[in-house]
Amino acid sequence: MLCLAWELWLAPLRTGGSWLVIKAVLLLLPLFGILRGKRYTYQWSCMFILLYFTEGIMRAWSESGMSQQLALAEVALSSIFFVCAIYFAKLSRSVQTESA
């Protein structure tokens, strides 16, 4: 939701929105695996989310105002997801090895 609001209404690169809104669609790729608790999805989405972290860092550094604040929110959310996904993958591994 942050990506959509950011690129369409809050602080788009161009008036009326920009093509960067496509980055929100890419977040749908791991969504179903995450919702189903699939360990493999959590593993590869940790690397995937680093793209959003990197974009947030770059835009927080280069922009100002509302866009900079939204970039910092993107950095925070991607960091939280990264840490939580790592712990989920680690904990689900322990459960799988104990049950086997």
C-alpha positions in Angstrom: 0.0 0.0 0.0 2.9 2.3 0.8 4.3 1.9 -2.7 1.0 2.6 -4.4 0.2 5.6 -2.4 3.8 7.0 -2.7 4.0 6.7 -6.5 0.4 7.6 -7.4 -0.7 10.3 -4.9 1.7 11.3 -2.1 5.0 12.1 -3.8 5.2 10.8 -7.4 8.2 11.5 -9.5 5.9 13.0 -12.2 2.6 14.7 -11.8 -0.2 12.1 -12.1 1.9 9.2 -11.0 4.9 7.3 -12.4 5.8 3.9 -13.7 7.5 3.2 -10.4 4.1 2.0 -9.2 5.0 -1.3 -10.9 7.3 -2.0 -7.9 4.1 -2.6 -5.9 3.0 -5.3 -8.3 6.3 -7.1 -7.8 5.5 -7.5 -4.1 2.7 -9.8 -5.1 5.2 -12.4 -6.2 6.0 -13.8 -2.7 2.6 -12.9 -1.2 0.8 -16.2 -1.4 3.9 -18.2 -0.2 4.2 -15.8 2.7 0.6 -16.1 3.6 0.8 -19.9 3.5 3.9 -20.0 5.6 6.2 -21.6 3.0 9.8 -21.6 4.3 11.3 -21.4 0.8 9.3 -18.3 0.0 10.6 -16.7 3.2 14.1 -17.6 2.2 14.2 -16.0 -1.3 12.0 -13.1 -0.3 14.7 -12.0 2.1 17.0 -11.4 -0.9 14.1 -9.8 -2.8 13.2 -7.3 -0.2 16.7 -6.0 -0.2 15.9 -4.3 -3.5 13.3 -2.2 -1.7 15.7 -1.5 1.1 18.3 -0.3 -1.4 15.7 1.9 -3.2 14.6 3.4 0.1 18.2 4.2 1.1 18.9 5.8 -2.2 15.7 7.9 -2.3 16.1 8.9 1.3 19.6 10.2 0.5 18.8 12.0 -2.7 15.3 13.4 -2.1 13.7 15.7 0.4 10.4 16.4 2.0 7.6 13.9 1.8 9.4 11.6 -0.6 12.3 11.4 1.9 10.0 10.5 4.7 8.3 7.8 2.6 11.7 6.4 1.7 12.6 6.1 5.3 9.4 4.3 6.0 10.2 1.9 3.2 13.6 1.3 4.7 12.0 0.6 8.1 9.4 -1.7 6.7 11.8 -3.6 4.5 14.2 -4.0 7.5 11.4 -5.3 9.7 10.3 -7.8 7.1 13.9 -9.0 6.5 14.5 -9.7 10.2 11.1 -11.4 10.7 11.6 -13.5 7.6 15.0 -14.6 8.7 13.7 -15.6 12.1 10.7 -17.4 10.6 13.0 -19.4 8.2 15.3 -20.3 11.1 12.5 -21.3 13.5 10.6 -23.3 10.8 13.8 -25.2 10.1 14.0 -26.3 13.7 10.4 -27.5 13.7 11.0 -29.4 10.5 14.1 -31.2 11.7 12.5 -32.1 15.1 9.4 -33.7 13.4 11.5 -35.7 10.9 
